[in-house]
């Protein structure tokens, strides 16, 4: 799979489970003020749409979100990724930078439409033996009802370096159900389609089930949250097994538990 970058939180359930990456934060339609929020996290494994991006090792992540009037938003999110996944001159790890923006329209307090785009940028990283970049731009449209989200994503260029893969799509459904004021049950299922002759080997389904605990105001750790999720895919081992720089190989699409510790600010 060295000719294909990867197969994002995939959902915005917990920073680091994907991607996806950072959740959009936007100003209320009636509020003219600009809002700035952010987060920093350490995760036991950075999974993007169920696929490990850091060779099943921990990663540091951070991001910032800018909420604008009339429902517009923009921001940046970054994470460590492994050079086993993204060929890079760096020693052992590379950097993923996600630049995103969009617009949210509220039909009602419970129902919203989110449209926007996200650019995945990997400075210095190229597919081994080529000058092909992993950098990818993806558009999305999402319908959000209370704690449920249905989202459609489509690339406007080749999908992370895969040949003739412009127009690859990812369809996902996410649920973040608040059990209490501090405990949220997280669920996700998605399917990746990669366009192009011979690229169907990279098609797969991923799923996630987890729980997040947010420390309340007045506790010893306000603004902090911890998450634990079970992540799995049916990605083909022949397509999603990578060789490590120190020898050996890993199937990066298999089942795993992802633990996260996040500070919001």
C-alpha positions as CSV (number, residue, x, y, z in Angstrom):
1,X,0.0,0.0,0.0
2,X,3.0,2.3,-0.4
3,X,1.2,3.9,-3.4
4,X,-1.7,4.9,-1.2
5,X,-1.3,7.1,1.8
6,X,-4.1,5.8,3.9
7,X,-7.3,4.4,3.5
8,X,-9.7,10.6,9.7
9,X,-12.2,10.1,13.5
10,X,-13.0,9.4,10.7
11,X,-15.3,10.8,13.1
12,X,-15.1,13.8,15.4
13,X,-15.9,11.7,18.4
14,X,-12.7,12.2,20.2
15,X,-9.6,14.0,19.0
16,X,-7.3,11.3,17.5
17,X,-9.9,8.7,16.7
18,X,-10.1,10.4,13.4
19,X,-9.7,13.0,12.0
20,X,-11.6,12.9,12.0
21,X,-9.9,15.1,12.4
22,X,-10.9,18.2,14.5
23,X,-14.5,19.0,15.2
24,X,-15.8,22.2,13.7
25,X,-16.6,25.0,16.2
26,X,-18.8,27.8,14.8
27,X,-20.4,30.9,16.1
28,X,-24.1,31.0,16.6
29,X,-26.0,32.7,13.8
30,X,-27.2,35.4,16.1
31,X,-23.8,36.1,17.6
32,X,-21.5,38.5,15.7
33,X,-18.5,37.7,17.9
34,X,-15.6,35.5,16.9
35,X,-14.8,32.5,19.1
36,X,-11.5,30.7,19.4
37,X,-11.2,27.3,20.9
38,X,-8.7,24.5,20.8
39,X,-7.5,21.2,22.2
40,X,-4.3,19.2,22.8
41,X,-4.3,15.4,23.2
42,X,-2.2,12.3,23.5
43,X,-3.6,9.1,22.0
44,X,-2.5,5.5,22.3
45,X,-2.9,5.2,18.5
46,X,-4.0,7.7,15.8
47,X,-6.8,6.0,13.8
48,X,-8.1,7.6,10.7
49,X,-11.2,5.8,9.4
50,X,-10.1,2.8,11.4
51,X,-6.6,2.7,9.9
52,X,-3.6,3.4,12.2
53,X,-1.6,6.4,11.1
54,X,1.2,6.1,13.6
55,X,2.1,2.4,13.1
56,X,0.1,1.5,16.2
57,X,2.1,3.8,18.5
58,X,1.1,6.8,20.6
59,X,0.7,10.3,19.0
60,X,0.6,13.9,20.1
61,X,-2.1,16.0,18.6
62,X,-3.3,19.6,18.8
63,X,-5.7,21.9,17.0
64,X,-7.4,25.3,17.0
65,X,-10.9,26.2,15.8
66,X,-12.1,29.7,14.8
67,X,-15.9,30.3,15.0
68,X,-17.2,33.2,12.8
69,X,-20.5,35.0,12.5
70,X,-23.3,33.5,10.4
71,X,-22.2,29.9,11.0
72,X,-18.8,30.1,9.2
73,X,-15.8,28.3,10.7
74,X,-12.1,27.6,10.0
75,X,-9.2,25.9,11.7
76,X,-6.1,23.7,11.8
77,X,-5.4,20.4,13.4
78,X,-2.2,18.4,13.5
79,X,-0.9,15.0,14.5
80,X,2.2,12.9,14.6
81,X,2.2,10.2,11.9
82,X,4.7,7.4,11.3
83,X,7.2,7.5,8.5
84,X,6.4,3.9,8.0
85,X,3.0,5.2,6.7
86,X,4.2,8.4,5.2
87,X,7.7,8.4,3.6
88,X,9.5,11.4,5.0
89,X,13.1,12.6,5.7
90,X,12.2,13.0,9.4
91,X,13.6,10.4,11.8
92,X,10.8,8.1,12.8
93,X,7.8,10.4,12.5
94,X,6.2,12.9,10.1
95,X,3.5,15.5,10.6
96,X,-0.1,15.6,9.3
97,X,-1.6,19.1,9.1
98,X,-5.3,19.5,8.4
99,X,-6.6,22.9,7.3
100,X,-10.4,23.1,7.3
101,X,-13.2,25.5,6.9
102,X,-16.9,25.5,6.2
103,X,-20.4,26.8,7.0
104,X,-23.2,25.5,9.2
105,X,-26.8,26.4,8.7
106,X,-29.3,25.7,11.5
107,X,-32.7,24.7,10.3
108,X,-33.8,24.3,14.0
109,X,-32.1,24.0,17.3
110,X,-31.9,20.2,16.6
111,X,-31.2,20.0,12.9
112,X,-28.2,21.5,11.1
113,X,-26.4,21.3,7.7
114,X,-22.6,21.5,7.6
115,X,-20.7,22.0,4.3
116,X,-17.0,22.6,3.9
117,X,-13.6,21.3,3.0
118,X,-10.4,19.9,4.5
119,X,-6.9,19.8,3.1
120,X,-4.6,17.1,4.4
121,X,-0.9,18.3,4.1
122,X,2.2,16.3,4.9
123,X,5.3,18.5,4.5
124,X,8.3,16.8,3.1
125,X,6.5,13.4,2.6
126,X,6.5,11.7,-0.8
127,X,5.6,8.2,-2.0
128,X,8.9,6.3,-1.9
129,X,10.8,6.5,-5.2
130,X,8.5,9.2,-6.6
131,X,7.7,12.9,-6.4
132,X,4.1,12.1,-5.7
133,X,2.7,13.8,-2.7
134,X,0.1,12.4,-0.2
135,X,-1.6,15.9,0.1
136,X,-5.3,15.6,-0.5
137,X,-8.3,18.0,-0.5
138,X,-11.7,16.7,0.5
139,X,-15.2,18.3,0.4
140,X,-18.0,17.2,2.8
141,X,-21.7,17.7,3.4
142,X,-23.2,16.6,6.7
143,X,-26.6,16.5,8.2
144,X,-26.7,16.7,12.0
145,X,-29.7,15.9,14.1
146,X,-29.2,16.2,17.8
147,X,-26.5,13.6,18.6
148,X,-26.6,11.9,15.2
149,X,-24.5,12.9,12.1
150,X,-24.6,11.5,8.5
151,X,-21.7,12.8,6.4
152,X,-20.5,12.4,2.8
153,X,-16.9,13.1,1.8
154,X,-15.4,13.3,-1.7
155,X,-11.8,14.1,-2.8
156,X,-11.2,16.7,-5.5
157,X,-7.7,15.3,-6.4
158,X,-6.1,11.9,-6.1
159,X,-6.8,10.2,-2.8
160,X,-3.5,10.4,-0.9
161,X,-1.4,9.6,-3.9
162,X,-3.4,6.7,-5.4
163,X,-3.3,6.8,-9.2
164,X,-6.5,8.1,-11.0
165,X,-8.4,8.2,-7.6
166,X,-9.9,11.7,-7.9
167,X,-13.5,11.5,-6.7
168,X,-13.0,8.8,-4.0
169,X,-15.7,8.9,-1.4
170,X,-16.3,8.1,2.2
171,X,-19.7,7.8,3.8
172,X,-20.1,7.8,7.5
173,X,-22.6,7.8,10.3
174,X,-21.7,9.0,13.8
175,X,-23.5,9.0,17.1
176,X,-22.4,10.8,20.3
177,X,-25.2,10.0,22.8
178,X,-25.0,11.8,26.2
179,X,-25.6,9.3,28.9
180,X,-25.1,11.9,31.6
181,X,-23.7,15.4,31.8
182,X,-20.2,14.0,31.8
183,X,-20.4,10.6,30.0
184,X,-20.9,10.3,26.3
185,X,-21.4,7.0,24.3
186,X,-19.6,7.2,21.0
187,X,-20.4,5.1,17.9
188,X,-19.3,5.3,14.3
189,X,-19.5,3.3,11.1
190,X,-18.1,4.3,7.7
191,X,-17.2,2.9,4.3
192,X,-14.3,4.0,2.0
193,X,-14.5,3.8,-1.8
194,X,-11.2,4.4,-3.7
195,X,-11.7,5.1,-7.4
196,X,-9.3,4.0,-10.1
197,X,-8.4,0.8,-11.9
198,X,-7.2,-1.7,-9.3
199,X,-7.8,0.6,-6.4
200,X,-10.8,-1.3,-5.2
201,X,-8.5,-3.4,-3.1
202,X,-8.4,-0.4,-0.7
203,X,-12.1,-0.3,-0.2
204,X,-13.3,-1.3,3.3
205,X,-15.7,-0.6,6.1
206,X,-14.7,0.6,9.6
207,X,-16.5,0.9,12.9
208,X,-16.0,2.2,16.4
209,X,-17.7,2.0,19.8
210,X,-16.4,4.0,22.7
211,X,-17.1,6.2,25.7
212,X,-15.8,9.6,26.7
213,X,-15.7,11.1,30.2
214,X,-15.4,14.9,30.5
215,X,-14.3,16.2,33.9
216,X,-16.9,18.8,35.0
217,X,-16.2,22.4,36.2
218,X,-15.3,22.4,39.8
219,X,-13.5,19.0,39.6
220,X,-9.7,18.6,39.9
221,X,-9.3,18.6,36.1
222,X,-11.9,20.9,34.4
223,X,-11.5,21.0,30.7
224,X,-9.9,17.5,30.5
225,X,-11.5,14.4,29.1
226,X,-10.6,10.8,28.7
227,X,-11.8,8.4,26.1
228,X,-11.7,4.7,25.3
229,X,-12.8,3.2,22.1
230,X,-12.8,-0.2,20.3
231,X,-11.9,0.3,16.6
232,X,-11.9,-2.3,13.8
233,X,-12.2,-2.6,10.0
234,X,-12.5,-5.3,7.4
235,X,-9.6,-3.8,5.3
236,X,-7.7,-6.4,3.4
237,X,-4.4,-7.4,5.0
238,X,-2.7,-7.5,1.6
239,X,-3.4,-3.8,1.1
240,X,-3.0,-2.5,4.7
241,X,0.2,-4.2,6.0
242,X,3.2,-2.0,6.2
243,X,6.9,-2.8,6.7
244,X,8.7,-1.0,9.6
245,X,12.1,0.8,9.2
246,X,13.5,-1.5,11.9
247,X,12.2,-4.6,10.2
248,X,9.0,-6.6,10.6
249,X,5.5,-5.6,9.5
250,X,2.1,-4.6,10.9
251,X,-1.4,-4.9,9.7
252,X,-2.7,-1.4,10.5
253,X,-6.4,-2.1,10.0
254,X,-7.0,-4.7,12.7
255,X,-9.0,-4.4,15.9
256,X,-7.6,-2.3,18.7
257,X,-8.4,-0.2,21.8
258,X,-7.6,3.5,21.6
259,X,-7.2,5.5,24.7
260,X,-7.1,9.3,24.7
261,X,-6.4,12.1,27.1
262,X,-7.6,15.5,25.9
263,X,-7.4,19.1,27.2
264,X,-9.8,21.6,25.7
265,X,-9.2,25.3,26.0
